[in-house]
Amino acid sequence: MKVRRPEPSFLALVTDTTAGGDGVARGADGKVIFVRGALAGEIVQARPLRGRRRYAEAALEAIVVPSAARLPPPCPVAGRCAGCCLQHLAGSAQLRTKEAEVLGLLARLGGVHPGRLEPTVTGPVWHYRRRARLSVDVRGGVPRVGFHTSGGRGIAAIDACPVLVPPLHPLPRAVAEFVAEASRPERIPQVEIAAGDERATAVFRFLTPPDDADRRRLAAFGTTYGLDVYLQEGGPETLCALADPPPPYPDYALAAHDLRLTFSPLDFVQVNAMINAALVDHAVRTLDPTSDDEILDLYCGIGNFALPLARRGSRVIGLELSPSAIACATENARRHGLDNRTRFHVADLTRPEGWQALPPPRRGGRRSVLLDPPRSGAGTLLPRLGELGVERLLYVSCRPATLARDAAALVHEHGFRLDTLRLFDMFPHTEHIEAAAFFVRARPGDGIGGRVDPLQ
């Protein structure tokens, strides 16, 4: 059997950094090489990993000449954990990298340029994350609790996570200690943790029901760490509180709109409270709702955008797949006296039958859309917007590639132009960034793009 010899390492000049934390270099043949963990401007020694038709991948072995933007990452599992792939890059450089990624994808994949680029909104870079999913692995008899590794083949075990808000910060180690004493630790694959302004929750997923001893330990766990503990033995509908009677759900304030929004421990909420508040404020300013407006909030969740818009007097129709989120949105509206201006419906907007919940074309008054789809984007929903008489569309996205794809369809196929773009650093140290792209109906003489203001 012929043994393949490993390819020798090589020196490379890194010319760029991707939003995913890879350095970009070129081989002697001109082929692009992505070097994991390398930064623009560095000279590095790299080891080939695998070759593709259009590019190659390499591991970083040594930094010969470091970048001035390189920082020692404070997290001990940085580089192994897939969560924060940019901890070794200074914050200002992180933002420039992400901004360039968004604008580059819009131009390359979508052929679209914003008429105006507004300054990126930033906030806290540590202790900002208010929800997370902890993975559990007990192979070998020792529980490992943390997040998936950058290679995706294991779990980077952690004691505490520096991006989690204080109530959640120490939980990875605490969960590992609980799992180690559980009656069947291998039957606990995940723990979902979340924090509102005053209450924090932990949802333990059990593949088989916990015994009485586990329930007593869970109750003690909740008391020790100030958590409301929930169990989940199947799909989301199996969520149940450990305590009887169940505790109130957590909530968070949108102070500028005099609202407090309640959410179930499994409902989607934006992970960064301060940036979410800024994003909601931006949505209200951009759409500038009046009492004559009707706004469709598609993928509305618990009413994060719908209720502040309704506060301004507009009529809001919210659609969302999750029955739990719709129940919370409906109750949040009722509690704030906004149920006469809002309607919420369960609808799967990825399927044609879900579109039946969309209202018919409106006569008189403006119709706007706030679209906050999952990472997969809006897809086949976009052609329906033209049929509904939509004049203005604020598209909120956490994945630049699908935003670029959908922007291309909106501009080149459905008669919109990209008026303004604003980015929100919702996920510091990660490759992700939140974008709010405002589209308006194109008029004769409008171009598909426009002048892009310098990054600020």
HELIX and SHEET records of a PDB file:
HELIX    1   1 GLY A   91  GLY A  110  1                                  20    
HELIX    2   2 ARG A  139  GLY A  141  5                                   3    
HELIX    3   3 LEU A  171  GLU A  181  1                                  11    
HELIX    4   4 PRO A  185  ARG A  187  5                                   3    
HELIX    5   5 ASP A  212  TYR A  225  1                                  14    
HELIX    6   6 PRO A  236  THR A  238  5                                   3    
HELIX    7   7 ALA A  255  HIS A  257  5                                   3    
HELIX    8   8 ALA A  273  LEU A  287  1                                  15    
HELIX    9   9 ALA A  306  ARG A  311  1                                   6    
HELIX   10  10 PRO A  323  ARG A  335  1                                  13    
HELIX   11  11 PRO A  352  ALA A  357  5                                   6    
HELIX   12  12 GLY A  379  LEU A  381  5                                   3    
HELIX   13  13 LEU A  382  GLU A  387  1                                   6    
HELIX   14  14 PRO A  400  HIS A  412  1                                  13    
SHEET    1   A 6 PHE A  10  LEU A  13  0                                        
SHEET    2   A 6 ILE A  43  GLY A  51 -1                                        
SHEET    3   A 6 TYR A  55  VAL A  65 -1                                        
SHEET    4   A 6 VAL A  32  ARG A  36  1                                        
SHEET    5   A 6 ASP A  22  ARG A  26 -1                                        
SHEET    6   A 6 ASP A  16  THR A  17 -1                                        
SHEET    1   B 8 ARG A 116  VAL A 121  0                                        
SHEET    2   B 8 PHE A 416  PHE A 424  1                                        
SHEET    3   B 8 GLU A 434  ARG A 441 -1                                        
SHEET    4   B 8 ARG A 392  SER A 397 -1                                        
SHEET    5   B 8 ARG A 367  LEU A 371  1                                        
SHEET    6   B 8 GLU A 294  LEU A 298  1                                        
SHEET    7   B 8 ARG A 315  GLU A 320  1                                        
SHEET    8   B 8 THR A 342  VAL A 346  1                                        
SHEET    1   C 7 ILE A 155  ALA A 157  0                                        
SHEET    2   C 7 ARG A 144  HIS A 148 -1                                        
SHEET    3   C 7 ARG A 131  ASP A 137 -1                                        
SHEET    4   C 7 GLN A 190  ALA A 195 -1                                        
SHEET    5   C 7 ALA A 200  ARG A 205 -1                                        
SHEET    6   C 7 LEU A 227  GLN A 232  1                                        
SHEET    7   C 7 CYS A 240  ALA A 241 -1                                        
SHEET    1   D 2 ASP A 251  LEU A 254  0                                        
SHEET    2   D 2 LEU A 259  THR A 262 -1                                        
END                                                                             
